[in-house]
């Protein structure tokens, strides 16, 4: 029985693509460090999540070869992303609706000054 001529169907990614992706990941890491030093108030978390999502997408698409995989694999990846988005949405909507024991809305975003024992004068 004769072997098929093209037995393997894996996609070969050129090294230049890997260099471009790793350069982009390193640049985004620098942007993450730079963004962490800037006070964006409540948008610090949003910026960090956008950068992290971009980096994770690049890793999944190119280093894990999801861009060149079968449709079923891409469907499983999209289902995982949908599930993560659903969990984040539900968690953040619960967090936003919280009111602490003092009646303060969004208790973790309020700056609370702790009194020092030496301040009692």
DAFEN-V917288 format. One record per residue. RES is the residue in one letter. PSI is psi in radians with two decimals (* if undefined). OMEGA is omega in whole degrees, 0 to 359 (NA if undefined). D_FIRST is the distance of its C-alpha to the first C-alpha in Angstrom with 1 decimal. Layout:
res=<RES;RES>
psi=<PSI;PSI>
omega=<OMEGA;OMEGA>
d_first=<D_FIRST;D_FIRST>
This chain:
res=<X;X;X;X;X;X;X;X;X;X;X;X;X;X;X;X;X;X;X;X;X;X;X;X;X;X;X;X;X;X;X;X;X;X;X;X;X;X;X;X;X;X;X;X;X;X;X;X;X;X;X;X;X;X;X;X;X;X;X;X;X;X;X;X;X;X;X;X;X;X;X;X;X;X;X;X;X;X;X;X;X;X;X;X;X;X;X;X;X;X;X;X;X;X;X;X;X;X;X;X;X;X;X;X;X;X;X;X;X;X;X;X;X;X;X;X;X;X;X;X;X>
psi=<2.31;2.46;2.49;2.62;-0.70;1.51;-0.64;2.42;0.37;2.57;2.31;2.08;2.28;2.61;-0.49;-0.59;-0.75;-0.69;-0.71;-0.73;-0.78;-0.59;-0.72;-0.72;-0.72;-0.69;-0.74;-0.54;-0.72;-0.70;-0.64;-0.78;-0.76;-0.75;-0.47;-0.33;-0.06;2.39;1.84;0.27;-2.14;-0.13;0.01;-0.77;-0.68;-0.80;-0.76;-0.71;-0.64;-0.78;-0.76;-0.67;-0.70;-0.79;-0.76;-0.65;-0.73;-0.74;-0.80;-0.77;-0.76;-0.84;-0.52;0.08;0.53;-0.45;-0.54;0.18;3.10;2.82;-0.60;-0.71;-0.71;-0.62;-0.73;-0.71;-0.77;-0.64;-0.69;-0.70;-0.72;-0.75;-0.74;-0.76;-0.69;-0.79;-0.72;-0.74;-0.82;-0.70;-0.81;-0.58;-0.58;-0.72;-0.72;-0.54;0.02;2.49;2.21;-3.07;-0.33;-0.06;0.23;2.24;2.55;1.12;-0.51;-0.18;-0.09;2.44;2.01;2.17;2.11;2.30;2.37;2.56;-0.29;-0.10;0.04;0.03;*>
omega=<185;176;175;184;180;184;183;182;180;179;178;180;180;181;178;177;178;178;178;181;181;176;178;178;178;177;178;174;175;177;178;179;180;181;180;180;181;179;179;182;184;182;177;181;180;180;180;179;178;179;180;178;177;179;179;178;178;180;181;184;189;182;177;175;179;180;184;184;181;182;181;177;178;177;179;178;179;177;177;178;177;179;177;178;178;179;178;179;182;180;182;176;175;181;181;183;182;171;184;186;178;183;181;177;184;187;184;180;179;179;181;180;177;179;179;179;180;182;188;170;NA>
d_first=<0.0;3.8;6.6;9.5;12.4;14.9;13.8;17.5;20.2;23.3;26.3;27.8;31.6;33.7;36.2;39.1;38.4;38.5;41.8;43.2;42.4;43.8;46.9;47.4;47.1;49.7;51.9;51.7;52.6;55.7;56.5;56.3;58.8;61.0;61.0;61.9;65.2;66.3;68.2;66.7;68.3;66.1;63.3;62.3;59.8;58.5;58.0;56.3;53.9;53.0;52.3;50.3;48.3;47.5;46.4;44.2;42.6;41.8;40.2;38.1;37.0;36.1;35.8;33.9;31.9;33.1;33.7;30.0;28.7;27.6;30.4;30.4;31.1;33.8;35.2;35.5;37.2;39.6;40.4;41.3;43.5;45.2;45.9;47.4;49.5;50.7;51.7;53.5;55.3;56.5;57.6;59.4;61.1;62.3;63.6;65.4;67.2;68.5;72.3;73.5;76.6;78.9;77.9;76.0;73.0;70.0;71.4;68.8;69.7;73.4;74.9;76.8;79.4;80.0;83.6;84.3;86.6;88.7;89.4;91.8;94.7>
